[in-house]
Amino acid sequence: MDKYRSYVYLFIILSLLCVNAKIYALVIDVPADRPTIQLGIDAAKDGDTVLVADGIYRGEGNVNIDFKGKQIIVKSQNGAKATTVDCERKPDTRGFIFQNKETNDSVLDGFTIRNGVHELGGGIYCNDASPTIKNCVITENRSVAPNLEGLGGGGIYCFNSDAVITACKIIDNSANSGHGGGVLFTFTGIARKTKSQPSLINCTISKNDGDGVFCYDDVNPIIKDCTVSQNNGRGIAFNRFARGNNPITNCLITQNRGSGIDCRYYSYMNITDSIITRNRAEFGGGIYCDRSSIIEVSECVIAQNVATKSGGGIYLDLKWGHAEITHCTIAHNTAKAEGGGVYAIIEFSFFNLSNSIVWGNNTNGDHAEFAGGGRRITIKSCNIRDGLEGIGHEPDGNWFTYINNIDADPLFVDADRGDYRLKENSPAAAMGAQSSSIRKALSVTAVEKKLVKWGELKRR
């Protein structure tokens, strides 16, 4: 009985301590209680909130703002439109710094961060820290790092980080290196025993000079519900062992001046339920993948992309790699050389294309729909214009498999306007060439000026 009573007393004491912690969490007003944001953070303890009034904040104490490892909320009163941290384009000046093992309980909420200039992370810098960044506008910041792999991040730079970035607009930033004009995620296994897994959710990454999102060196990001558009570089790029075990989901990747999706140097990417459209690159306007990389693409529309050489929709140059494309629509892409839809060079690798539509693609060379060569290519249960005769391949015994495919007008709802849903009487629908998720979606219209997210398209 005494032992039981002791447990009860202990429980009561711990409960009171938790209640008191909540009661005594403070709200520190800036500038009413502290004149600068940094002094507000310095005065805060774990659990406190630093509440920042409307205005433009500049100068010492309002730039290079360091959370100092504290689990606090730094929040604007009325959102990013009303509250700006302006770094004034001064060298070695950025908005916020997370470098003391901050966790997801360290929250930055509702700021515009602009005009930062720094070697890495012109707007926000995360080093071995994992904050939550939400409802922010990160714009006109610049990374001045040299053109070396893994350096950049004009808007945000995250190294060894599980940061959660949600509902943010990352727009008009730049990276001298070209890597991650918008966002750069990187990792090294030497520094951590577990993989870096940052999250980018419900964000707009647009009009950055350089890649929209660049992932490097064994980073394993979560990217979903995002619009990645009009970047002067690739849309989303994985490089040097980046491992996308989490699929890129429900994203619109459009009008980037580089491949919409780029997978290189032994990386792994998984893309599902997304639209990849109107991107332009030398090779692989929609998707590019090379070397010993692995790429899996499902439930996607890959349309209206352009390659100035080969592979308007998809370009694969694999050695000891693997590509799996299923339940996709690859339509109305253009290549100036070969393979308007797909161009594949497969060596000591596997490429499986199944339950997909390859139709209406264009090229100035041969094989508008599918071109390339190599071994271990399987095309199964697809609808391909011109069928086997329209495919450039190297027949070699069992190395090339072409089975249960058709050549019939897929009957898109309105291909001229970019609506790639299938009509009910489509022969491709009967084969299962489009899953229900694609059939529910209205694809991006060629003449549509306003960019919308895949999730919004689904709801229409």
C-alpha positions as CSV (number, residue, x, y, z in Angstrom):
1,M,0.0,0.0,0.0
2,D,2.8,2.4,0.9
3,K,4.5,1.7,-2.4
4,Y,1.2,2.4,-4.3
5,R,0.7,5.6,-2.3
6,S,4.2,6.7,-3.3
7,Y,3.5,6.2,-7.0
8,V,0.3,8.3,-6.6
9,Y,2.2,11.2,-4.9
10,L,4.9,11.1,-7.6
11,F,2.3,11.2,-10.3
12,I,0.6,14.2,-8.7
13,I,3.9,16.1,-8.3
14,L,4.9,15.5,-11.9
15,S,1.5,16.6,-13.1
16,L,1.7,19.8,-11.1
17,L,5.2,20.5,-12.5
18,C,3.9,20.1,-16.1
19,V,0.9,22.4,-15.4
20,N,3.2,25.0,-13.8
21,A,5.5,24.8,-16.8
22,K,2.6,25.7,-19.1
23,I,1.3,28.4,-16.7
24,Y,4.7,30.1,-16.5
25,A,5.5,30.0,-20.3
26,L,6.1,33.6,-21.2
27,V,5.1,35.7,-24.2
28,I,7.9,38.2,-24.9
29,D,6.7,41.1,-27.1
30,V,9.1,42.7,-29.6
31,P,9.7,45.6,-29.6
32,A,7.6,46.4,-26.5
33,D,9.5,44.1,-24.1
34,R,12.7,43.8,-26.0
35,P,13.9,46.1,-28.7
36,T,15.2,43.5,-31.2
37,I,14.2,39.9,-32.1
38,Q,17.6,38.6,-31.0
39,L,17.2,40.1,-27.5
40,G,13.7,38.6,-27.3
41,I,15.2,35.2,-28.1
42,D,18.0,35.8,-25.5
43,A,15.4,36.5,-22.8
44,A,13.3,33.5,-23.7
45,K,13.3,30.0,-22.1
46,D,12.1,26.7,-23.5
47,G,8.4,26.9,-24.1
48,D,8.2,30.7,-24.4
49,T,7.0,32.6,-27.4
50,V,8.7,35.6,-28.9
51,L,5.9,37.6,-30.5
52,V,7.0,40.2,-33.1
53,A,4.9,43.2,-34.0
54,D,4.3,44.3,-37.6
55,G,7.1,46.2,-39.2
56,I,10.4,45.9,-41.1
57,Y,13.3,44.8,-38.9
58,R,16.9,45.6,-39.9
59,G,20.4,45.9,-38.4
60,E,22.1,44.4,-35.5
61,G,19.8,42.2,-33.4
62,N,17.4,41.8,-36.3
63,V,19.6,39.9,-38.8
64,N,21.8,36.8,-38.3
65,I,19.2,35.9,-35.6
66,D,20.3,32.8,-33.7
67,F,17.8,30.6,-31.9
68,K,20.7,29.4,-29.7
69,G,19.3,25.9,-29.3
70,K,16.1,27.0,-27.6
71,Q,12.8,25.2,-28.0
72,I,10.7,28.4,-28.4
73,I,8.3,29.9,-30.9
74,V,9.3,33.0,-32.7
75,K,6.2,34.3,-34.4
76,S,4.9,37.4,-36.1
77,Q,1.7,39.0,-34.9
78,N,0.0,39.2,-38.3
79,G,2.0,37.0,-40.7
80,A,4.6,37.3,-43.3
81,K,3.0,40.2,-45.3
82,A,3.2,42.4,-42.2
83,T,6.5,41.4,-40.7
84,T,9.9,41.5,-42.6
85,V,13.4,40.7,-41.7
86,D,15.5,42.8,-44.2
87,C,19.2,41.9,-44.5
88,E,19.7,44.8,-46.8
89,R,22.0,42.8,-49.1
90,K,24.9,43.2,-46.8
91,P,27.7,40.5,-47.1
92,D,27.7,37.7,-44.5
93,T,24.2,38.6,-43.4
94,R,21.3,36.2,-43.4
95,G,17.9,36.2,-41.7
96,F,17.9,33.2,-39.2
97,I,20.5,30.7,-38.0
98,F,19.9,27.3,-36.5
99,Q,23.2,25.7,-35.4
100,N,22.8,24.5,-31.9
101,K,20.8,21.2,-32.3
102,E,17.4,22.9,-32.4
103,T,14.5,20.4,-32.7
104,N,11.1,20.6,-34.4
105,D,10.0,22.4,-31.2
106,S,12.0,25.4,-32.3
107,V,9.5,27.2,-34.4
108,L,9.8,30.1,-36.8
109,D,6.4,31.3,-38.0
110,G,5.2,34.0,-40.3
111,F,8.1,36.2,-41.5
112,T,9.3,37.6,-44.8
113,I,13.0,37.1,-45.0
114,R,14.7,39.0,-47.8
115,N,18.0,40.4,-49.1
116,G,20.3,38.0,-47.3
117,V,23.8,37.4,-48.7
118,H,25.9,34.6,-47.4
119,E,28.1,31.8,-48.6
120,L,25.5,29.1,-47.6
121,G,21.9,29.8,-46.9
122,G,21.3,33.4,-47.8
123,G,17.9,33.5,-46.1
124,I,18.0,30.7,-43.5
125,Y,20.9,28.4,-42.4
126,C,20.5,25.1,-40.6
127,N,23.5,23.2,-39.5
128,D,23.0,20.0,-37.5
129,A,19.6,21.4,-36.4
130,S,16.0,20.6,-37.2
131,P,13.7,23.5,-36.7
132,T,10.1,24.0,-37.9
133,I,9.8,26.8,-40.4
134,K,6.3,27.7,-41.5
135,N,4.2,30.4,-43.1
136,C,7.3,32.3,-44.2
137,V,8.2,34.1,-47.4
138,I,11.9,33.7,-48.3
139,T,12.8,35.9,-51.2
140,E,15.6,37.8,-52.9
141,N,18.3,36.0,-50.9
142,R,21.6,34.8,-52.4
143,S,24.2,32.2,-51.7
144,V,27.7,33.3,-52.9
145,A,29.4,29.9,-52.4
146,P,31.7,28.8,-55.3
147,N,30.5,26.3,-57.9
148,L,31.2,23.2,-56.0
149,E,29.0,20.2,-55.3
150,G,26.9,20.5,-52.1
151,L,27.4,24.3,-51.8
152,G,24.6,26.8,-52.4
153,G,21.1,27.3,-51.0
154,G,20.1,30.8,-51.9
155,G,16.9,30.7,-49.9
156,I,17.5,27.9,-47.3
157,Y,20.5,25.7,-46.6
158,C,20.1,22.6,-44.4
159,F,23.0,20.4,-43.5
160,N,22.5,17.2,-41.4
161,S,18.9,18.4,-40.7
162,D,15.5,17.1,-40.1
163,A,13.9,20.5,-40.5
164,V,10.2,20.8,-41.3
165,I,9.5,23.5,-43.8
166,T,5.8,23.9,-44.4
167,A,3.4,26.4,-46.1
168,C,6.4,28.6,-47.2
169,K,7.0,30.6,-50.4
170,I,10.6,30.4,-51.5
171,I,10.8,32.8,-54.4
172,D,13.4,34.8,-56.4
173,N,16.4,33.6,-54.5
174,S,19.8,32.7,-56.2
175,A,22.8,30.5,-55.8
176,N,26.1,31.3,-57.5
177,S,26.8,27.6,-57.7
178,G,23.5,26.9,-59.3
179,H,22.8,24.3,-56.6
180,G,19.6,25.0,-54.7
181,G,18.8,28.5,-55.7
182,G,15.7,27.9,-53.6
183,V,16.5,25.1,-51.2
184,L,19.6,22.9,-50.6
185,F,19.5,19.8,-48.4
186,T,22.7,17.9,-47.7
187,F,24.1,15.4,-45.3
188,T,27.2,13.5,-44.3
189,G,27.2,10.1,-42.6
190,I,30.3,11.0,-40.7
191,A,28.5,13.7,-38.7
192,R,25.3,11.6,-37.9
193,K,24.5,8.0,-37.5
194,T,21.1,8.4,-39.1
195,K,20.1,9.8,-42.4
196,S,19.1,13.5,-42.8
197,Q,15.3,13.7,-43.4
198,P,14.2,17.2,-43.9
199,S,10.6,17.9,-45.0
200,L,9.2,20.3,-47.6
201,I,5.4,20.3,-47.4
202,N,2.8,22.5,-49.1
203,C,5.5,25.0,-50.3
204,T,5.9,27.1,-53.4
205,I,9.5,27.1,-54.8
206,S,9.5,29.4,-57.8
207,K,11.5,31.8,-59.9
208,N,14.8,31.0,-58.2
209,D,18.1,31.4,-60.1
210,G,19.4,27.8,-59.8
211,D,17.7,24.6,-59.0
212,G,14.4,24.8,-57.1
213,V,15.4,22.0,-54.7
214,F,18.8,20.4,-54.6
215,C,19.4,17.3,-52.5
216,Y,23.0,16.0,-52.1
217,D,24.9,13.2,-50.4
218,D,22.6,10.7,-48.7
219,V,19.9,13.1,-47.7
220,N,16.4,11.5,-47.6
221,P,13.8,14.3,-47.9
222,I,10.1,14.3,-47.6
223,I,8.7,16.5,-50.5
224,K,4.9,16.6,-50.9
225,D,2.1,19.0,-52.0
226,C,4.6,21.4,-53.5
227,T,4.7,23.6,-56.6
228,V,8.2,23.8,-58.1
229,S,8.0,26.2,-61.0
230,Q,9.8,28.6,-63.2
231,N,13.3,28.1,-61.7
232,N,16.3,28.9,-63.8
233,G,17.7,25.4,-63.3
234,R,16.3,22.0,-62.5
235,G,13.1,21.6,-60.6
236,I,14.0,18.9,-58.1
237,A,17.5,17.5,-58.3
238,F,19.1,14.5,-56.4
239,N,22.8,14.1,-56.7
240,R,25.6,11.9,-55.3
241,F,23.9,9.2,-53.3
242,A,20.8,11.3,-52.4
243,R,18.3,8.7,-51.3
244,G,14.6,9.5,-51.8
245,N,13.1,6.6,-49.9
246,N,10.2,8.9,-49.2
247,P,8.3,9.5,-52.5
248,I,7.9,12.9,-54.0
249,T,4.1,13.1,-53.8
250,N,1.3,15.4,-55.1
251,C,3.7,17.9,-56.6
252,L,3.4,20.2,-59.7
253,I,6.8,20.6,-61.3
254,T,6.5,23.0,-64.2
255,Q,8.3,25.5,-66.4
256,N,11.7,25.0,-65.0
257,R,14.7,25.8,-67.3
258,G,16.3,22.4,-66.6
259,S,14.9,18.9,-66.2
260,G,11.8,18.9,-64.0
261,I,13.2,15.9,-62.2
262,D,17.0,15.2,-62.2
263,C,18.5,12.0,-60.7
264,R,22.3,11.6,-60.9
265,Y,25.4,9.9,-59.5
266,Y,24.0,6.8,-57.7
267,S,20.9,8.5,-56.3
268,Y,17.4,7.1,-55.7
269,M,14.2,8.9,-56.5
270,N,10.6,7.9,-56.2
271,I,7.9,10.2,-57.7
272,T,4.2,9.5,-57.5
273,D,0.9,11.3,-58.1
274,S,2.5,14.4,-59.7
275,I,2.5,16.5,-62.8
276,I,5.7,17.2,-64.6
277,T,5.1,19.6,-67.4
278,R,6.5,22.3,-69.6
279,N,10.1,22.0,-68.4
280,R,13.0,22.4,-70.8
281,A,16.5,20.9,-70.8
282,E,19.2,19.7,-73.2
283,F,18.5,16.0,-72.3
284,G,15.4,14.9,-70.5
285,G,13.0,17.8,-70.4
286,G,10.7,16.1,-67.9
287,I,12.9,13.6,-66.2
288,Y,16.7,12.9,-66.4
289,C,18.4,9.9,-64.8
290,D,21.9,8.6,-65.3
291,R,24.7,6.2,-64.1
292,S,23.9,3.8,-61.3
293,S,20.9,5.7,-60.2
294,I,17.4,4.2,-59.4
295,I,14.2,6.0,-60.3
296,E,10.6,4.9,-59.8
297,V,7.8,7.0,-61.3
298,S,4.1,6.1,-60.9
299,E,0.7,7.8,-61.2
300,C,2.3,10.8,-63.0
301,V,1.5,12.9,-66.0
302,I,4.7,13.8,-68.0
303,A,3.6,16.2,-70.7
304,Q,4.6,19.1,-72.9
305,N,8.3,19.0,-71.9
306,V,11.1,19.9,-74.3
307,A,14.6,18.5,-74.8
308,T,16.9,20.4,-77.1
309,K,18.6,17.1,-77.9
310,S,17.1,13.8,-76.8
311,G,14.4,12.6,-74.4
312,G,11.6,15.2,-74.4
313,G,9.6,13.4,-71.7
314,I,12.2,11.1,-70.1
315,Y,15.9,10.5,-70.7
316,L,17.7,7.5,-69.2
317,D,21.4,6.7,-69.5
318,L,21.8,3.9,-67.0
319,K,24.8,1.7,-66.1
320,W,24.1,-0.7,-63.2
321,G,21.0,1.3,-62.5
322,H,17.2,0.7,-62.6
323,A,14.2,2.6,-63.9
324,E,10.5,1.7,-63.2
325,I,7.8,3.7,-64.9
326,T,4.2,2.6,-64.2
327,H,0.7,4.0,-64.6
328,C,2.1,7.2,-66.2
329,T,0.9,9.3,-69.2
330,I,3.9,10.5,-71.3
331,A,2.3,12.8,-73.9
332,H,3.0,15.7,-76.2
333,N,6.7,16.1,-75.3
334,T,9.3,17.2,-77.9
335,A,12.9,16.3,-78.6
336,K,15.0,18.0,-81.3
337,A,17.0,14.8,-81.8
338,E,15.4,11.4,-80.8
339,G,12.9,10.1,-78.4
340,G,10.2,12.7,-78.0
341,G,8.6,10.6,-75.3
342,V,11.3,8.4,-73.9
343,Y,15.0,8.0,-74.7
344,A,16.7,5.1,-73.0
345,I,20.3,3.8,-73.1
346,I,20.3,0.8,-70.7
347,E,23.6,-1.0,-70.0
348,F,23.9,-3.7,-67.3
349,S,20.6,-2.2,-65.9
350,F,16.9,-2.7,-66.0
351,F,14.1,-0.5,-67.4
352,N,10.5,-1.5,-67.0
353,L,7.7,0.5,-68.6
354,S,4.2,-0.8,-67.7
355,N,0.6,0.2,-67.7
356,S,1.4,3.6,-69.3
357,I,0.5,5.7,-72.3
358,V,3.2,7.0,-74.6
359,W,1.4,9.1,-77.2
360,G,1.6,12.3,-79.3
361,N,5.2,13.0,-78.7
362,N,7.3,14.7,-81.3
363,T,10.9,14.7,-82.6
364,N,12.9,16.0,-85.5
365,G,14.8,12.6,-85.6
366,D,13.5,9.1,-85.6
367,H,11.3,7.3,-83.1
368,A,9.1,10.1,-81.8
369,E,7.6,8.0,-79.0
370,F,10.5,5.8,-77.8
371,A,14.1,5.7,-78.8
372,G,17.4,4.3,-77.5
373,G,18.9,0.9,-77.0
374,G,20.6,-1.5,-74.7
375,R,19.4,-4.5,-72.8
376,R,16.9,-5.6,-70.2
377,I,14.1,-3.3,-71.4
378,T,10.6,-4.5,-70.7
379,I,7.5,-2.7,-72.1
380,K,4.3,-4.3,-70.9
381,S,0.6,-3.4,-71.0
382,C,1.2,0.0,-72.5
383,N,-0.5,2.1,-75.2
384,I,2.3,3.3,-77.6
385,R,1.7,5.2,-80.8
386,D,3.0,3.2,-83.8
387,G,3.6,0.1,-81.5
388,L,6.7,-1.9,-81.8
389,E,7.6,-0.4,-85.2
390,G,7.8,3.0,-83.7
391,I,10.3,2.0,-81.0
392,G,14.0,2.3,-81.6
393,H,15.6,-0.7,-79.8
394,E,18.2,-3.4,-80.2
395,P,16.4,-6.7,-80.4
396,D,18.6,-9.2,-78.6
397,G,16.9,-12.4,-77.6
398,N,15.3,-12.1,-74.2
399,W,17.0,-8.8,-73.4
400,F,14.1,-6.8,-75.0
401,T,10.5,-7.8,-73.9
402,Y,7.5,-6.3,-75.6
403,I,4.2,-7.9,-74.4
404,N,0.5,-7.1,-74.2
405,N,0.8,-3.6,-75.7
406,I,-1.6,-1.8,-78.0
407,D,-1.5,1.0,-80.5
408,A,-4.8,2.9,-80.3
409,D,-5.9,6.4,-79.8
410,P,-6.1,6.7,-76.0
411,L,-9.0,9.2,-76.3
412,F,-7.8,11.9,-73.9
413,V,-10.6,14.2,-72.7
414,D,-9.0,17.3,-74.2
415,A,-5.4,16.9,-75.1
416,D,-5.2,20.2,-76.9
417,R,-5.8,21.9,-73.6
418,G,-3.7,19.5,-71.6
419,D,-6.4,17.5,-70.0
420,Y,-5.0,14.0,-70.1
421,R,-7.8,12.2,-68.4
422,L,-9.2,9.3,-70.4
423,K,-12.7,9.1,-71.8
424,E,-14.8,6.2,-70.5
425,N,-14.5,4.3,-73.8
426,S,-10.7,4.7,-74.0
427,P,-8.9,1.4,-74.9
428,A,-6.0,2.4,-72.6
429,A,-8.4,2.8,-69.7
430,A,-9.5,-0.8,-70.2
431,M,-5.9,-1.9,-69.9
432,G,-5.5,0.0,-66.6
433,A,-3.0,2.4,-68.2
434,Q,-4.3,5.2,-66.0
435,S,-5.0,4.7,-62.3
436,S,-8.0,6.2,-60.6
437,S,-5.8,9.0,-59.1
438,I,-4.8,10.2,-62.6
439,R,-8.3,9.9,-64.0
440,K,-9.6,12.1,-61.2
441,A,-7.1,14.8,-62.1
442,L,-7.3,17.6,-64.6
443,S,-3.8,18.0,-65.9
444,V,-2.2,21.4,-66.4
445,T,-3.6,23.2,-69.4
446,A,-1.2,24.4,-72.0
447,V,-2.7,27.8,-72.1
448,E,-3.3,28.1,-68.4
449,K,-1.4,31.1,-67.0
450,K,-2.1,30.6,-63.3
451,L,-0.1,27.7,-61.8
452,V,-2.1,25.5,-59.5
453,K,-1.1,22.6,-57.3
454,W,-1.8,19.0,-58.1
455,G,-4.0,18.7,-55.0
456,E,-6.1,21.7,-56.3
457,L,-6.4,20.0,-59.6
458,K,-7.7,16.9,-57.9
459,R,-10.5,18.8,-56.2
460,R,-11.8,20.4,-59.3
